[in-house]
């Protein structure tokens, strides 16, 4: 099996794990906090922002095996865990259901939190990563 097919299989396996994690996280936070704010999508996107920042730096320059980890973790797991389309749908639903006062805070919190967390993940990985 060539490199592309190997990576494709890893992306699919990671995607299955990420999608299951997204489903579980969304359900758990919905049961815990109710329907007011879509905490599941918020948490998934913020966790994913930190994780992608960390992994991108951690895997940098790690040789050929890093391609496999990137395919599995970043493209597969985090690609399925985080979701821009769900964020946009939830913004639309807030606007249509007279909860527009939450919309800007939710969207702003997601974007600002994502930027801060991707940076924090990258900084942490740079501090922890052994020299190569």
JOGIPE-V12166 format. One record per residue. OMEGA is omega in whole degrees, -180 to 180 (none if undefined). BURIAL is # if it has 24 or more other C-alpha atoms within 12 Angstrom, else .. D_CENTER is the distance of its C-alpha to the mean C-alpha in whole Angstrom. Layout:
BEGIN
OMEGA,BURIAL,D_CENTER  OMEGA,BURIAL,D_CENTER
END
This chain:
BEGIN
-178,.,29  -174,.,28  -178,.,25  -180,.,23  177,.,24  179,.,23  178,#,19  178,.,19  179,.,20  177,#,17  -180,#,14  178,#,16  177,#,16  178,#,12  177,#,11  178,.,14  180,#,12  179,#,9  177,#,11  177,.,13  178,#,10  179,#,9  -180,.,13  -178,.,14  179,#,12  179,#,13  -179,.,16  -179,.,17  175,.,16  178,.,18  -176,.,21  -171,.,21  -179,.,20  -170,.,22  -174,.,21  -180,.,21  180,#,18  -177,#,15  -180,#,13  179,#,11  178,#,9  -179,#,10  -180,#,9  -179,#,5  179,#,4  175,#,6  180,#,6  178,#,2  178,#,5  -176,#,8  -179,#,7  175,#,7  179,#,10  -175,#,12  -180,#,12  180,#,13  -178,#,16  -176,#,16  -177,#,17  176,#,19  -177,.,22  177,.,22  -173,.,24  180,.,24  179,.,22  178,.,19  180,#,19  179,#,18  178,#,16  179,#,14  -177,#,14  -171,#,13  -174,#,10  -177,#,9  -177,#,10  -174,#,10  -176,#,8  176,#,5  179,#,6  -179,#,7  -178,#,5  -176,#,4  177,#,7  -178,#,10  177,.,12  177,#,12  -179,#,12  178,.,15  -180,.,17  175,#,16  177,#,18  -180,.,21  176,.,21  -179,#,22  -178,.,24  -175,.,26  177,.,26  173,.,28  -176,.,25  176,.,25  177,.,25  -171,.,22  -177,#,20  177,.,20  180,.,19  -179,#,16  179,#,15  178,.,17  179,.,15  -178,#,11  -180,.,12  178,.,14  179,#,12  179,#,9  180,.,12  -176,.,14  177,#,11  176,#,10  -180,#,14  178,#,14  179,#,12  179,#,14  179,.,17  179,.,17  179,#,17  179,.,19  -174,.,22  -174,.,21  176,.,21  178,.,24  178,.,27  none,.,27
END
